[in-house]
């Protein structure tokens, strides 16, 4: 559920939050992050899967709006990622998850690389 009264969801930010909320249906991502972490014997922040969803929604919204000549800055900034995962985690997500979003790396390979970055 998204509040239409919340001003932070007006305009293009509303598009991003709709994208984000719809990706919660990818419950398998939580399981896939947990599985990759277990296989690599790495402890990752409990909200890493959620940070990946925020990044995905922000990145796809940015790309789509850019294709229509609109500059957009995603809702989640560096401090957001630092708060839910720790400092520097956004950079790790960008480095290892973006190849999947670009279609050049599979989900398991991207998550495996991301999890290894936490060693």
C-alpha positions as CSV (number, residue, x, y, z in Angstrom):
1,X,0.0,0.0,0.0
2,X,1.3,3.4,-0.9
3,X,0.0,6.6,0.5
4,X,-1.2,9.2,-2.0
5,X,-1.0,11.8,0.7
6,X,2.7,11.3,1.3
7,X,4.4,14.2,-0.7
8,X,7.6,12.2,-1.0
9,X,5.8,9.8,-3.4
10,X,4.5,12.5,-5.7
11,X,5.8,12.9,-9.3
12,X,8.5,10.6,-10.6
13,X,9.2,9.3,-7.0
14,X,5.8,7.7,-7.1
15,X,6.8,5.8,-10.2
16,X,9.9,4.6,-8.3
17,X,8.0,3.5,-5.2
18,X,5.5,1.6,-7.4
19,X,8.3,-0.2,-9.1
20,X,9.9,-0.9,-5.7
21,X,6.7,-2.2,-4.1
22,X,6.0,-4.4,-7.1
23,X,9.4,-6.0,-6.8
24,X,8.6,-7.3,-3.3
25,X,6.8,-10.0,-5.2
26,X,10.3,-11.3,-6.0
27,X,10.4,-13.1,-2.6
28,X,12.9,-15.4,-4.1
29,X,15.5,-12.7,-4.0
30,X,15.5,-12.9,-0.2
31,X,16.0,-16.6,-0.4
32,X,18.7,-16.3,-3.2
33,X,20.7,-13.7,-1.2
34,X,20.5,-16.0,1.9
35,X,21.5,-19.0,-0.2
36,X,24.5,-17.2,-1.8
37,X,25.7,-16.1,1.6
38,X,25.4,-19.6,3.1
39,X,27.3,-21.1,0.1
40,X,30.1,-18.5,0.4
41,X,30.1,-18.8,4.2
42,X,29.7,-15.0,4.5
43,X,27.5,-13.0,6.8
44,X,25.7,-10.2,5.0
45,X,23.4,-7.4,6.4
46,X,19.9,-8.8,7.0
47,X,18.5,-6.0,4.8
48,X,20.8,-6.6,1.8
49,X,18.0,-8.2,-0.2
50,X,15.9,-5.1,0.4
51,X,18.7,-2.7,-0.5
52,X,19.0,-4.6,-3.8
53,X,15.3,-4.0,-4.4
54,X,15.7,-0.3,-3.7
55,X,18.6,-0.1,-6.0
56,X,16.8,-2.0,-8.8
57,X,13.7,0.2,-8.6
58,X,15.8,3.4,-8.6
59,X,18.0,2.2,-11.4
60,X,15.1,1.1,-13.7
61,X,13.2,4.3,-13.0
62,X,16.3,6.4,-13.8
63,X,16.9,4.5,-17.0
64,X,13.3,4.7,-18.2
65,X,13.0,8.4,-17.4
66,X,16.3,9.1,-19.1
67,X,15.1,7.4,-22.2
68,X,12.3,10.0,-22.2
69,X,14.8,12.9,-21.7
70,X,14.0,13.3,-18.0
71,X,16.8,13.6,-15.4
72,X,16.0,11.7,-12.2
73,X,17.8,10.9,-9.0
74,X,16.6,7.8,-7.1
75,X,15.0,8.2,-3.8
76,X,17.5,6.0,-1.9
77,X,20.8,7.9,-1.5
78,X,24.1,6.8,0.0
79,X,23.0,7.5,3.6
80,X,19.9,5.3,3.0
81,X,22.2,2.4,2.1
82,X,24.5,3.1,4.9
83,X,21.6,3.1,7.4
84,X,20.3,-0.3,6.3
85,X,23.5,-2.1,5.3
86,X,26.5,0.0,6.3
87,X,28.9,2.4,4.7
88,X,30.1,1.5,1.2
89,X,27.4,-1.1,0.6
90,X,25.7,0.9,-2.2
91,X,29.0,0.7,-4.2
92,X,29.1,-3.1,-3.8
93,X,25.5,-3.4,-5.0
94,X,26.2,-1.1,-8.0
95,X,29.3,-3.1,-8.9
96,X,27.9,-6.6,-8.6
97,X,24.2,-6.2,-9.3
98,X,24.3,-3.8,-12.2
99,X,25.6,-6.4,-14.6
100,X,22.4,-8.4,-14.0
101,X,20.3,-5.4,-14.7
102,X,22.3,-4.9,-17.9
103,X,21.6,-8.5,-18.9
104,X,25.2,-9.6,-18.8
105,X,25.2,-11.7,-15.7
106,X,22.7,-14.1,-14.1
107,X,21.0,-13.5,-10.8
108,X,23.0,-16.3,-9.1
109,X,26.3,-15.0,-10.5
110,X,25.5,-11.5,-9.5
111,X,24.5,-12.4,-6.0
112,X,27.4,-14.7,-5.5
113,X,29.8,-11.8,-6.5
114,X,27.9,-9.4,-4.3
115,X,28.1,-11.7,-1.3
116,X,31.8,-12.4,-1.8
117,X,32.4,-8.6,-1.6
118,X,31.3,-8.8,2.1
119,X,34.3,-10.9,3.1
